[in-house]
Amino acid sequence: MLACMRTAAVFGIEACGVQVEVDVSLGLPCFNMVGLPDASVRESRDRVRSAIRNSGFDFPSQRITVNLAPADIRKAGSSFDLPIALGVLAASGCVTRRHIEDVLVIGELSLDGGIQSARGVLPIAAAARRDRVAALLLPRLNHAEAAVVRGLRLFSVRSLNEAVRALNDPDAFAASAEPPPRSVPRMAESVNGDFADVHGQSMARRALEIAAAGGHNTLMVGPPGAGKTMMARRISGILPALSFDEALEVTSIHSAAGLLTPGGGLVSQRPFRAPHHTISDVALVGGGAQPRPGEISLAHRGVLFLDEMAEFSRHVLEVLRQPIEEGCVRIARAARTCTFPAGFMLVGAMNPCPCGYFGDGVRACKCTAQQIARYATRLSGPLRDRIDLTVAVAAMPARELSAAHGGEPSAGVRQRVVSARDRQMARGGLLNATLHGRKLRGATQLDADARRLLDTALTKLSLTARGHDRVLRVARTIGDLAGSEGIGSEHLAEALQFRGED
């Protein structure tokens, strides 16, 4: 007997349909699987056999052949367990219909017949709606994630027995099913304190406010203990909330990476990723035999914080150059190319020298001039040219640290950031950091004084064409924070001050 189930495979952050064909025929008992399954899919034979028997069904002692079509695309992951098991039961007669085209099935089986959560449910649900599939049979823990996609009938199950009942009598199963679990908010850990905890550091606070308002890349340079990491981790608190479309993008990426909390729905807060400086280039940008999103994609619509930036491998830092410019990363493999979004705000922190105290008015630097120069070159010129704001962070005097009150709370800063972003959306629908070409020229009209100042800066600071555009973008953001329609010389002067050119 031949049975056919419908499922999907995730490639990058997109899903494509897969047909699971199961044939149970006379012959020596065996379980063969074809259609380019990888090791994780081939292992499903043992899980399927045990799950069927432990759920009270008879496992056929015949020749079983499973084909995963299309056969020229490699299948990976454990979410094929449930459709394979249901296909075996359909071919054996336990499931009344042998060809099920209107229900897409995903789920990983436990040996006792329980169903575990799956990776990439949101992209799969979106693909099911795109392919006009009527219903989705999925693990109960993934219900909130799939419910984000409207127009799909969802059957969330906890065991193989429930899955069989859902296919045999969908209406009766839906009527008797318990209410789905509530969505669990995720990533609350992204908000690490309030800017009110920061004492002093007015220049650094101002730079981070400008960066948050326009989505600009920022580098903080200062001695150890000056508060660089503390301030960077508070950027989440001054960024506006995710829109629905942005939350859908972020959730799709985290779903494909398998990082969503079981039972969770849409990611509600902007990502904040802070990888260790020993990270590899593949872990940072993504990749692997089956391409997975890296840290820069997991930071999409949020913040990528590189603490001790000069300690990262130079090769790792250089792979950031193209994603910073394009807002995405393309992972090419022999079979196909995956594109991951990477619209992140880069925030870096580093010491001015190997010992960390060069330029400190209290502690003496023990580094030689050659060591300081060599340390500075760990960030290449092309990468520095892509950083919009560079700010020096000085160590705080003890008397300021012991003050009773800190700085302005994050809520007040967030209001200004949201107002500035609203101006940008009303003007062209893009953040200032992403403006190029005609849109950049149209949004950055300079008055006469500002034009003269920019011409002087181009000569004295030897700005590149990229540096020229980035100064204009930062000046535009400063004008938006000030509520100005145009860009004045005071806005441009502040943008040049943060350029970090000697």
C-alpha positions in Angstrom: 0.0 0.0 0.0 1.2 3.5 -0.8 0.6 6.6 1.3 1.6 10.2 0.8 2.0 12.9 3.4 2.9 16.6 3.0 5.7 18.3 5.0 8.3 21.0 4.5 12.1 21.5 4.8 13.7 24.7 6.0 16.6 26.2 4.0 18.1 29.3 5.5 15.0 31.2 6.7 12.7 29.9 3.9 10.8 26.7 3.6 9.9 24.5 0.6 7.4 21.7 0.3 8.4 18.1 0.6 6.3 15.0 -0.2 6.7 12.0 2.1 5.8 8.9 0.1 5.6 5.6 2.1 5.3 2.2 0.5 4.6 -0.9 2.6 4.9 -4.0 0.5 5.6 -7.8 0.7 9.2 -8.7 1.3 11.8 -9.2 3.9 11.3 -6.7 6.8 13.4 -3.6 6.3 13.1 0.2 6.5 14.7 2.0 3.6 14.8 5.8 3.1 15.7 7.6 -0.1 15.5 11.2 -1.3 18.9 12.6 0.0 18.2 12.3 3.8 21.0 13.3 6.1 22.0 11.5 9.2 19.4 13.2 11.4 16.6 12.1 9.0 18.0 8.5 8.6 17.9 8.2 12.4 14.2 8.7 12.4 13.7 5.0 11.4 14.4 3.9 15.0 12.3 6.7 16.5 9.4 6.0 14.2 9.5 2.3 14.9 9.5 2.7 18.7 7.0 5.5 18.7 4.5 3.5 16.7 4.8 0.4 18.9 4.7 2.4 22.2 1.6 4.2 21.0 -0.3 1.0 20.7 -0.2 0.5 17.0 1.3 -2.5 15.1 4.4 -1.8 13.2 4.3 -3.6 9.8 6.7 -6.5 9.5 7.1 -5.9 5.8 9.3 -4.0 3.4 9.0 -0.2 4.0 10.3 2.3 1.6 10.2 6.1 2.3 10.8 8.6 -0.5 11.3 12.3 0.3 10.6 14.2 -2.8 12.0 16.2 -4.5 14.9 13.8 -4.4 17.6 16.4 -5.5 17.4 18.5 -2.3 19.1 17.4 0.9 16.7 17.0 3.9 17.9 17.7 7.4 16.4 17.9 10.8 14.1 15.8 13.0 10.8 17.4 12.0 10.2 14.6 9.4 9.6 12.0 12.1 5.8 12.7 12.4 4.9 12.7 8.7 7.0 9.5 8.2 5.2 7.8 11.1 1.8 8.9 9.9 2.7 7.7 6.4 3.5 4.3 7.7 0.2 4.2 9.7 -1.7 5.4 6.6 -0.2 2.7 4.4 -1.1 0.2 7.1 -4.7 1.4 7.3 -4.6 3.0 10.8 -5.1 6.4 9.1 -8.2 6.4 7.0 -6.8 8.5 4.2 -3.7 7.4 2.3 -3.2 10.6 0.3 -3.4 13.7 2.4 -2.6 16.9 0.4 -4.6 19.5 2.4 -2.6 19.1 5.7 1.0 19.8 6.2 2.6 17.8 9.0 5.8 18.5 11.0 7.1 17.2 14.4 9.8 15.3 16.1 8.8 12.0 17.9 9.9 10.7 21.2 10.3 7.0 21.7 7.1 6.9 23.8 5.1 8.5 21.0 5.2 12.1 22.3 5.8 15.0 20.0 8.6 17.5 20.6 8.8 21.0 19.3 10.3 21.6 15.9 12.6 24.2 14.4 11.5 26.7 11.7 7.8 26.4 12.3 7.1 30.0 11.4 8.8 29.8 7.9 7.0 26.5 7.3 3.6 28.0 8.3 4.3 30.9 5.9 5.1 28.5 3.1 2.0 26.4 3.8 -0.2 29.5 3.4 1.7 30.5 0.2 1.1 27.0 -1.2 -2.6 27.2 -0.3 -2.5 24.3 2.2 -5.6 24.3 4.3 -4.2 23.1 7.7 -1.1 22.5 9.6 -0.5 19.6 12.0 2.2 20.6 14.4 3.6 20.1 17.9 1.5 21.8 20.6 4.6 23.7 21.8 4.8 25.5 18.5 1.1 26.5 18.3 1.7 30.2 19.3 4.5 30.5 16.7 2.4 29.2 13.9 -0.6 31.2 14.9 1.2 34.3 13.8 0.3 33.3 10.2 -3.3 34.0 9.5 -5.5 31.8 7.3 -4.3 28.4 8.5 -6.3 25.8 10.4 -4.0 24.5 13.2 -4.1 21.1 14.8 -1.6 21.1 17.7 -0.9 17.7 19.1 1.1 16.2 21.9 1.3 12.6 20.9 1.2 10.3 17.9 -2.3 9.1 19.0 -3.6 12.6 18.9 -2.1 13.1 15.4 -3.9 10.0 14.1 -7.2 11.2 15.6 -6.7 14.7 14.1 -6.3 13.2 10.6 -9.1 10.6 10.9 -11.7 13.1 12.3 -10.5 16.7 12.2 -13.8 18.3 13.4 -14.2 16.0 16.4 -10.5 16.5 17.3 -10.8 20.3 17.1 -14.0 20.3 19.2 -12.4 18.2 22.0 -8.9 19.9 21.9 -7.8 21.9 24.9 -7.2 25.7 24.4 -3.8 26.3 22.9 -1.0 27.5 25.2 -0.6 31.2 25.7 2.3 32.9 24.0 5.3 33.4 26.2 7.2 36.7 25.8 10.8 36.2 24.8 14.1 37.9 25.2 13.2 40.1 28.1 16.8 39.7 29.1 17.7 42.1 26.2 16.9 45.1 28.4 19.8 45.2 30.8 19.2 48.2 33.1 18.4 51.8 32.6 20.5 54.8 31.4 19.8 56.4 34.7 22.4 54.1 36.1 25.1 55.8 34.0 26.9 58.6 35.8 28.4 61.3 33.6 29.7 60.2 30.2 27.6 62.9 28.4 29.5 62.5 25.1 29.1 58.7 25.0 25.4 59.0 25.9 24.9 61.5 23.2 26.6 59.4 20.6 24.5 56.3 21.6 21.3 58.4 21.4 22.3 59.6 17.8 23.1 56.0 16.9 19.8 54.7 18.1 17.8 57.4 16.4 19.4 56.8 13.0 20.6 53.2 13.2 24.2 54.2 13.0 27.3 52.1 13.7 29.3 53.3 16.8 32.6 52.6 18.4 33.5 53.5 22.0 37.2 53.8 22.9 38.3 54.1 26.5 40.2 52.5 29.4 38.9 49.4 31.3 36.1 50.1 33.7 35.0 53.4 32.0 31.5 52.0 31.4 31.6 51.1 27.7 29.9 47.7 28.1 27.4 49.0 30.7 26.2 51.7 28.3 26.1 49.4 25.3 23.9 47.0 27.1 21.4 49.7 27.8 20.9 50.6 24.1 18.0 48.2 24.0 16.1 50.4 26.4 16.1 53.4 24.1 15.2 51.7 20.9 11.6 51.8 19.7 9.4 48.7 19.9 9.4 46.3 16.9 6.6 46.8 14.4 4.6 43.7 13.4 6.5 43.3 10.1 9.8 43.7 11.9 8.8 41.2 14.7 7.8 38.8 11.9 11.3 39.0 10.3 13.1 38.6 13.7 10.9 35.7 14.7 11.4 33.9 11.4 15.2 34.1 11.8 15.2 32.9 15.4 12.7 30.1 14.5 15.0 28.9 11.7 17.9 29.0 14.1 15.9 27.0 16.7 16.2 29.7 19.4 12.6 30.4 20.1 11.4 29.4 23.5 8.9 26.5 23.3 5.4 28.0 23.6 6.6 31.4 22.5 5.1 33.5 19.7 6.4 36.7 18.1 9.7 38.0 19.5 8.6 41.2 21.2 11.9 43.0 21.8 14.7 44.1 19.6 17.6 41.5 19.6 20.8 42.3 21.4 23.6 39.9 20.5 27.1 40.1 22.2 29.3 37.3 20.8 32.6 36.5 22.5 35.8 37.7 20.8 36.8 34.0 20.0 33.9 33.6 17.6 34.6 32.2 14.2 33.7 33.9 10.9 31.1 31.2 10.1 29.4 31.6 13.5 29.3 35.4 13.0 27.9 35.6 9.5 26.2 32.2 9.2 26.9 29.1 7.1 27.5 25.4 7.6 26.6 22.4 5.4 23.0 23.3 6.0 23.2 27.1 6.2 22.1 28.5 9.5 21.8 32.2 10.5 24.9 33.7 12.3 25.1 36.3 14.9 24.7 39.2 12.5 21.4 37.8 11.3 20.2 37.0 14.8 20.9 40.7 15.5 18.7 41.8 12.6 16.6 44.9 13.6 18.6 45.1 16.8 22.1 45.6 18.1 25.3 43.6 17.5 27.7 44.4 20.3 31.4 43.5 19.9 33.0 44.0 23.3 36.8 44.2 23.2 36.5 44.6 19.4 40.3 44.8 18.9 40.6 41.3 20.3 38.5 39.7 17.6 40.3 38.0 14.8 41.0 40.5 12.0 39.6 38.0 9.4 36.4 37.8 11.5 36.0 41.5 11.6 36.6 41.9 7.8 33.7 39.7 6.9 31.4 42.4 8.5 32.2 44.9 5.7 29.8 43.7 3.0 26.9 42.9 5.3 27.2 46.4 6.9 26.8 47.9 3.4 24.1 45.6 2.0 22.1 44.8 5.1 22.1 41.1 4.2 24.5 38.1 3.8 24.5 35.5 1.1 25.7 32.0 1.9 26.5 30.1 -1.3 26.6 26.3 -1.4 26.9 23.9 -4.3 23.1 23.1 -4.2 21.7 26.5 -3.5 22.3 30.0 -2.1 20.6 31.3 1.0 20.2 35.0 1.8 19.9 36.0 5.5 18.8 39.5 6.5 21.5 41.4 8.5 20.1 44.9 9.1 21.9 45.4 12.5 23.3 48.3 14.4 27.0 47.7 15.1 28.2 48.9 18.5 31.9 48.2 19.3 34.0 48.8 22.4 37.8 48.7 22.7 40.7 49.9 24.7 43.0 52.6 23.3 46.1 50.3 23.7 47.0 46.8 24.9 47.3 47.8 28.6 44.2 50.0 28.2 45.5 53.2 29.8 46.8 55.3 26.9 45.6 58.8 27.4 44.3 58.1 30.9 45.0 61.1 33.2 45.3 58.9 36.3 47.1 55.7 35.4 50.2 55.6 33.3 50.3 53.6 30.0 53.1 51.0 29.9 52.8 50.3 26.1 55.5 51.4 23.6 54.6 53.6 20.6 54.9 50.6 18.3 52.5 48.5 20.4 50.0 51.3 20.4 50.2 51.8 16.7 50.0 48.0 16.1 47.0 47.8 18.4 45.2 50.5 16.5 45.6 48.7 13.2 43.7 45.7 14.4 40.6 47.5 13.0 41.3 48.1 9.3 40.8 51.4 7.6 37.9 50.1 5.4 36.1 48.8 8.6 36.6 52.0 10.5 35.3 53.9 7.5 32.0 52.1 7.9 31.7 53.2 11.5 29.6 56.4 11.7 30.4 57.6 15.2 33.6 57.1 17.3 33.6 58.5 20.8 36.3 58.6 23.5 35.0 57.3 26.9 37.1 58.6 29.8 37.3 57.0 33.2 34.9 58.5 35.7 36.2 60.3 38.8 35.3 58.7 42.1 33.3 61.7 43.2 30.9 61.4 40.3 30.5 57.7 40.8 29.4 58.2 44.4 26.8 60.8 43.4 23.3 60.1 44.5 21.7 60.6 41.1 22.7 59.2 37.7 21.8 60.5 34.3 18.6 60.8 32.3 16.4 57.7 32.4 16.0 55.6 29.3 12.4 56.5 28.9 13.2 60.2 28.2 15.9 59.3 25.7 13.5 56.8 24.0 10.9 59.5 23.4 13.4 61.6 21.4 14.6 58.5 19.5 11.1 57.6 18.6 10.3 61.1 17.5 13.4 61.2 15.3 12.6 57.9 13.7 9.0 59.0 13.0 10.4 62.0 11.1 12.6 59.6 9.0 9.7 57.3 8.3 7.5 60.3 7.3 10.2 61.6 5.0 11.1 58.5 3.1 10.3 55.4 5.0 14.0 54.6 5.7 16.3 55.1 8.6 19.0 57.6 7.9 21.7 55.0 8.2 20.3 53.2 5.1 19.9 56.3 2.8 21.8 56.1 -0.5 22.0 58.0 -3.8 19.2 60.3 -4.6 17.3 59.6 -1.3 20.4 60.7 0.6 20.9 63.8 -1.4 17.2 64.7 -1.2 17.2 64.3 2.6 20.5 66.1 3.3 20.1 69.7 2.0 22.8 71.9 3.5 22.7 75.6 4.1 25.5 77.8 2.9 27.5 77.7 6.2 27.1 73.9 6.5 28.3 73.5 2.9 31.5 75.6 3.5 32.2 73.6 6.7 31.8 70.3 4.8 34.1 71.4 2.0 36.8 72.4 4.6 36.3 69.0 6.4 36.7 67.1 3.2 40.1 68.6 2.7 41.4 68.7 6.3 40.1 65.2 7.4 40.7 63.5 4.0 37.3 62.0 4.1 36.5 59.2 1.6 33.3 59.3 -0.5 31.9 56.8 2.0 33.0 58.9 4.9 31.4 62.0 3.3 28.0 60.1 3.0 28.2 58.8 6.5 28.8 62.3 7.9 25.8 63.5 6.1 23.6 60.7 7.4 24.7 61.4 11.0 24.1 65.1 10.5 20.6 64.3 9.2 19.9 62.3 12.3 21.2 65.1 14.6 18.9 67.5 12.8 15.9 65.0 13.3 16.7 64.9 17.0 16.6 68.7 17.1 13.4 68.8 15.1 15.0 70.6 12.2 13.8 70.3 8.6 17.3 71.2 7.2 20.9 70.5 8.2 22.7 73.5 9.8 26.3 74.0 10.5 25.9 73.0 14.1 24.4 69.6 13.1 27.3 69.0 10.7 29.9 70.1 13.2 28.7 67.6 15.8 28.6 64.9 13.2 32.2 65.7 12.2 33.2 65.7 15.9 32.1 62.1 16.2 33.8 61.0 13.0 37.0 60.0 14.9 39.5 61.3 12.3 42.8 62.6 13.6 
